Amino acid sequence: MKAKWKNVVKKTGIMILTIAAGALLAGCSSKLAAGFDEDSVKKSAQELIDHLTAGEYQEAVDMMSQTTQGALPVEDLSALMETAKEQTGAFQKYKSIAVVGQKDSSGTDCAVAVAAVSYEKGMVTYTISFNMDMEVIGLWMK
């Protein structure tokens, strides 16, 4: 079972990481750019995590940019999350959500939410990147 989880995470994680790497690795700043609201970013991050936790994968994919949707179709997200749920157990609570500003490789501003979430069998840290349209452009789970 653990080997299956690692294969799914590796396959999908590489795909997600490739999409979002350009958005996050290019620049580093902690201040949100004009046009982003910290509370809105936190709310959107929590909404995405709530969809993922509830098994509402189409709703989660609907929050993503078209590029991200193409790289992470609902079937792949569903397989990844169902396997993750077996490992993490039931949702317990949000421990914290922090928001920082970033620039992608082309200098475009984006916002990144890092959410520490407690589950029955342990913690998961979600890192979720948003473009100015508040579409998800990157998703990592650790």
Secondary structure, DSSP 8 states (H G I E B T S, - for coil): -HHHHHHHHHHHHHHHHHHHHHHHHS---SS--TT--HHHHHHHHHHHHHHHHHT-HHHHHHTB-HHHHHHS-HHHHHHHHHHHHHHH-SEEEEEEEEEEEEE-TTS-EEEEEEEEEEETTEEEEEEEEE-TT--EEEEEE-
